[in-house]
Amino acid sequence: MIDDETTPISVRKPVSLEAQLENSSIDELEQRITSLRAEITLCEKSIASKRAQRAAADSVFGARSS
C-alpha cells in the first residue's frame, strides 16, 4: 500500500521560452508564429470593439473624466 501523503510529488519547473524555441523545429516555430498572429488579430478586434462600445457610451452619457 502506498501512502499518498508521504509520496513526493514530482514538480516540473517551467521551461523558459528560450529553451522552448531552441528545441522547436522550423515547422513548429512557423506554426507558433501563425497562432500568435491569429491571437494578436483577435486582441486587436477586441480592442476595437471595446473602443466602439466606450465611444457609444460616451456619446450617450458624456465622456468620462480621467
C-alpha positions in Angstrom: 0.0 0.0 0.0 1.3 3.4 -0.9 0.8 6.3 1.5 -0.1 9.2 -0.7 0.7 11.8 1.9 4.4 10.7 2.1 4.9 10.1 -1.6 6.8 13.0 -3.0 5.0 14.8 -5.9 7.3 15.5 -8.8 7.0 19.1 -9.8 8.4 20.2 -13.1 10.0 23.5 -13.4 8.6 25.6 -16.3 10.8 25.6 -19.4 12.0 29.0 -20.4 10.8 30.5 -23.7 14.3 30.5 -25.0 14.6 26.7 -24.3 11.2 26.1 -26.0 12.3 28.0 -29.1 15.7 26.3 -29.1 14.1 22.8 -29.0 11.4 23.6 -31.6 11.7 22.7 -35.3 11.3 25.2 -38.0 7.8 23.9 -38.7 6.8 24.2 -35.1 8.2 27.8 -34.9 6.2 28.7 -38.1 3.0 27.2 -36.6 3.7 29.2 -33.3 4.0 32.4 -35.3 0.8 31.7 -37.2 -1.0 31.1 -33.9 0.4 34.2 -32.3 -0.6 36.3 -35.3 -4.1 34.9 -35.1 -4.2 35.7 -31.3 -2.9 39.3 -32.0 -5.7 39.8 -34.6 -8.3 38.6 -32.0 -6.9 41.0 -29.4 -7.0 43.9 -31.9 -10.6 43.2 -32.8 -11.5 43.0 -29.2 -9.8 46.4 -28.5 -11.6 48.0 -31.5 -14.9 46.6 -30.2 -14.3 47.9 -26.7 -13.3 51.3 -28.0 -16.5 51.4 -30.1 -18.6 50.5 -27.0 -16.8 53.2 -25.0 -17.4 55.8 -27.7 -21.1 54.8 -27.9 -21.4 55.1 -24.1 -19.6 58.4 -24.1 -21.9 59.8 -26.8 -24.9 58.9 -24.7 -23.6 59.6 -21.2 -20.8 62.1 -21.9 -17.1 61.5 -21.8 -15.5 60.1 -18.7 -13.2 62.4 -16.8 -9.8 60.8 -16.1 
